[in-house]
Amino acid sequence: MTEQQAADLRGIVKKYDVRGVAGTELTEEIARALGAAFADLLDGAPIIVAHDMRLSSPALAAAVAEGAAHRGSTVAEAGLSSTDQLYCASGQHDAAGVMITASHNPAPDNGLKLTRAGARAISRETGLEDVRRGAEAYLAAGVIPEREGGRRAQLDTLEDYTALLHRLVPLGGRRRLRVVVDAADAMASLTVPAVLGSLEHLDLVPLHFGLDGTFPHHPANPLDPANLVDLHDAVLAEGADLGLAFDGDADRCVVLDEQGRPVDPSAVTALIAGREIARARAAGEERPVVVANLVSSRHVPEVIAAAGGEAVRSPVGHSLIKAIMAERSAVFGGEHSAHYYFRDFFFADSGLLAAMHVLAALEESDGPLSALVAEHQPYAASGELNTTVADPSAARECVRAALGARPGVEADDLDGLTLTHWGDDVPAAERWWLSLRSSNTEPLLRLNVEAEEAALMESVRDEVLAIVTDADADADADAGAGGAAGAGAGGSLPAGASGVDVPSWVRAVLRCPDCGGSLQDATVGLRCEDCGRVHAVEGGIPVLIAGRAEAPDGA
C-alpha cells in the first residue's frame, strides 16, 4: 500500500459528518489527526469535545481532544452528552464543537459531528473537506507538529442545557400526563431524566434507559417501525398519553399518540410552527419565518401562512436548512426526518425541545394527542419510498416526461424533481404533488407523494413506481446490448458500463479524489456526482489521482 493510500479518508468523511467502523475505518490515530486538522481550520480557537455512550466513544473523544490541543486549541472535554447538548454548549460558550457519535448507525460504527462556534454547521463545502485533507497529510507524515497554547480542561454542560430548555418551553402542569420514553439504551437516558424528571405533573415511564453502546434491545433508529414496537406496546400497557422515541445521540425524536401510532413528523412541524409563530408575533415580530424541507407535507406551509408567518422551502440536509434559517432569522425549521430546529437554540436541532413543545401543546388541550394532531394530518401521504435504480437521473426524467407535461402540473428542481398539481382552481379529488430525489450516497430514488384523497395518492404513487421500474429495466437492457456507447460523455450509466472491473466491495468505497463525492459510471470513466469530474478507467482499473496534500508546518 502506498503512503497516499494509507492516508485516504474519503470513505469516512461524508458530506456533513464523519462515519465509519470504529477501530478499523475510524481509529484513535485517525481521530487524533482529525482533531488536529479541525484545530488548524479554526486557527487554534476553543473547541468543546463531547461523546455518546458507544463503546469506542471515550477513547475517540480523548484522541480528538489530544490532537486539537496539540495544534493550539483550548479543548473543553464535556464527556457524555447528547448532540443537542453539545450544540447548546457550543452556542452558549461561543466555541466550536466536536460530537463523537454515529447517531442511529449500528453499534460497531462511530463518527464525528463538527460545528463552528455558535453551533454553526460544517459541511464538505464549508470546511469538512479541508479537515479531511489536513488529517490525511498528518497521517501521511506520521507526525503532528506541536503548536503552542493548547490545553485541555473539563466542562459540565448538562445543567446549562437543562436550564435553557426549561426557559424556552416552560411546562406549567395544567394537566397531568403519563409519558413513556424509549431511550434505546442511548443518550436520552441521560438527558430526559435531567430535563423532565423534576416535573411533578409528568409521570415518566422509562423504557431501555441503560447507557449501553451495544444497543441490546433494538437499534436506535426511531424512523424504522420495527424499533417502535416496544414503545407501542408500553404506551398501550401503561395507558400513557403519548410515547417518545429518541435516536442514538438524542437529537431526533419520534412521537407516538395514546394509541401507539406514530405521529407524522410533518404534523409535529406544523404543530410547533404554529406555537413558535404565535410566540414571535406576541413579541412584536410582524411575519416570522419558518423553514421546512421540500418533502414536508403541503399542510405545513398552509399552517404557517394561516398563523401569520412566512414559509420557506429548503432542500433536504441539516446544514442546508440551518444555513437558510440563519440567513432568514427563521424562528423554527422542520424536516420530514424528525429533525426540528429552533432559532432560540442557536438554529440547531433538538429532539427533546421538540418533545417539550408537544407536551406543552397537549397540556393546553383537553383531548388526547390523536385529536390534537388530527388537524395537522389532513392529506394522504405515501411516506418515503426508496427504489434502487441503475441511473437515478434518467429514471427521474422519465417521470418528468410522463407526468410533468400534463395540464396544470408545475415542476421545479430545487432538490431532485417536484411535480405539483394543486391549487384553488384544481378540484379536491385531483390535487396531488410528489418529490423524487436521488440519494447522495447510494443509487436510490426517494419518492414522496401526497394527495387530497387516498385513492389519488395511491394511483400517483403506483404510476411513478412503475415508471421508475420500467426505466431501470430499459437501462439494464440497453447496457446489456451495448447501448451505453451512444450516451454522452457526461451521462450516468448502469454500474459496470464504464468498464470498471473491480469487486463490488471496492466499488462501494470508491470516492472522487478531489472532493470525496460518490462516483457513477459514465461512458468514458467514472463521474463524480458532486463536482462532475470524470476519472479515467484503464484496463478495468479506475485511475483516481488528485494533488497530494502537505502536512502543515509546526508553530
C-alpha positions, 0 to 999 in steps of 0.5 A: 500500500502506498503512503497516499493510500494509507492516508485516504479518508474519503470513505469516512468523511461524508458530506456533513459528518464523519462515519465509519467502523470504529477501530478499523475505518475510524481509529484513535490515530485517525481521530487524533489527526482529525482533531488536529486538522479541525484545530488548524481550520479554526486557527487554534480557537476553543473547541468543546469535545463531547461523546455518546455512550458507544463503546469506542466513544471515550477513547475517540473523544480523548484522541480528538481532544489530544490532537486539537490541543496539540495544534493550539486549541483550548479543548473543553472535554464535556464527556457524555452528552447528547448532540443537542447538548453539545450544540447548546454548549457550543452556542452558549460558550461561543466555541466550536464543537466536536460530537463523537457519535454515529447517531442511529448507525449500528453499534460497531460504527462511530463518527464525528459531528463538527460545528463552528462556534455558535453551533454553526454547521460544517459541511464538505463545502464549508470546511469538512473537506479541508479537515479531511485533507489536513488529517490525511497529510498528518497521517501521511507524515506520521507526525503532528507538529506541536503548536503552542497554547493548547490545553485541555480542561473539563466542562459540565454542560448538562445543567446549562442545557437543562436550564435553557430548555426549561426557559424556552418551553416552560411546562406549567402542569395544567394537566397531568400526563403519563409519558413513556420514553424509549431511550434505546439504551442511548443518550436520552437516558441521560438527558430526559431524566435531567430535563423532565424528571423534576416535573411533578405533573409528568409521570415518566415511564422509562423504557431501555434507559441503560447507557449501553453502546451495544444497543441490546434491545433494538437499534436506535433508529426511531424512523424504522417501525420495527424499533417502535414496537416496544414503545407501542406496546408500553404506551398501550400497557401503561395507558400513557398519553403519548410515547417518545422515541429518541435516536442514538445521540438524542437529537431526533425524536419520534412521537407516538399518540395514546394509541401507539401510532406514530405521529407524522413528523410533518404534523409535529412541524406544523404543530410547533410552527404554529406555537413558535409563530404565535410566540414571535408575533406576541413579541412584536415580530410582524411575519416570522419565518419558518423553514421546512424541507421540500418533502414536508407535507403541503399542510405545513406551509398552509399552517404557517401562512394561516398563523401569520408567518412566512414559509420557506422551502429548503432542500433536504440536509441539516446544514442546508436548512440551518444555513437558510434559517440563519440567513432568514432569522427563521424562528423554527425549521422542520424536516420530514426526518424528525429533525426540528430546529429552533432559532432560540437554540442557536438554529440547531436541532433538538429532539427533546425541545421538540418533545417539550413543545408537544407536551406543552401543546397537549397540556393546553388541550383537553383531548388526547394527542390523536385529536390534537394532531388530527388537524395537522394530518389532513392529506394522504401521504405515501411516506418515503419510498426508496427504489434502487435504480441503475441511473437515478437521473434518467429514471427521474426524467422519465417521470418528468416526461410522463407526468410533468407535461400534463395540464396544470402540473408545475415542476421545479428542481430545487432538490431532485424533481417536484411535480405539483398539481394543486391549487384553488382552481384544481378540484379536491379529488385531483390535487396531488404533488410528489418529490423524487430525489436521488440519494447522495450516497447510494443509487436510490430514488426517494419518492414522496407523494401526497394527495387530497384523497387516498385513492389519488395518492395511491394511483400517483404513487403506483404510476411513478413506481412503475415508471421508475421500474420500467426505466431501470429495466430499459437501462439494464437492457440497453447496457446489456446490448451495448447501448451505453456507447451512444450516451454522452460523455457526461451521462450516468450509466448502469454500474459496470458500463464504464468498464470498471472491473473491480469487486463490488466491495471496492466499488462501494468505497470508491470516492472522487479524489478531489472532493470525496463525492460518490462516483457513477459510471459514465461512458468514458470513466467514472463521474463524480456526482458532486463536482462532475469530474470524470476519472479515467478507467484503464484496463478495468482499473479506475485511475483516481489521482488528485494533488497530494496534500502537505502536512502543515508546518509546526508553530 
